[in-house]
Amino acid sequence: MKTIWTGRVAQAAGKYGESAPMATVCCNACRTCVTTNIVGVALAGIAGAGYAVSSFARRRLRFFAKAS
């Protein structure tokens, strides 16, 4: 049993070892995606905050218009 398990671990290590040089390429390519995602999330947060402020202001104006 141990021989089979050791053999499979060696196969997996060899298989993933062949892909190791591609890790640098992947990380360099993903840096652009991460930057784009961070900018997108930040813009969505700003837009959401703007919507919340405008909605709050609209409700306040309606409240003061009814009170007058």
N, C-alpha and C positions, 0 to 999 in steps of 0.2 A: 504494500500500500504506500509506504513512504517513497519508494522508487518512482511510482506513478505520479505522486504529488510533486516531488522534486522536479521531475521531468516536465510537468505542466508549468511549474513556476519558471523554469528556465526558458520554456517556449514563450511565455508571456513577456518575460524580461527582454528576450531577443526581439520580439515583435514590437514592443513599445520603444526599445532602444533605437530602432531604425527611424522612428518618427521624432526623436529628441531634437535633431537640428532644426526641425520645422517650428519648434516652440518659440524661438526668437522671432521668426517671421510672423507667426500668429500674434504674438504680443504687440509687435510694432503695428500690425494692421488693426488690431483691436483698439489701440490707443485712440485712433480716429473715431471709432464707434462710441467709445466711452465718452470722449469729449462731446460728441454730437448728442448723446443721451443726456449728459449733464446740462448742456445748454438747453435742450428741449424741456427738461424737467424744471429748470429755473424759469424759463419763459412761461411755462404752464402755471407755475406758482405765482408769478407776477400777474398774469392774466386773471387767475382766480382771485387774487387779492384785489385787483382793480374791480372785478365784478362784484365782489362782496362789499367794497366801499361804495360803489355806485348804487347797489341795491339798498344798502343801509341809508344812504342819503335820500334816495327816492322815497323810502318808507317814512323817514323823518319829515320830509317836505309834505307828504300826504297827511301826516298826523297834524302838523301845524296848520295846514290849509283847512282841515275839518274843525279844528279848535277855534279858528278865527270867526 
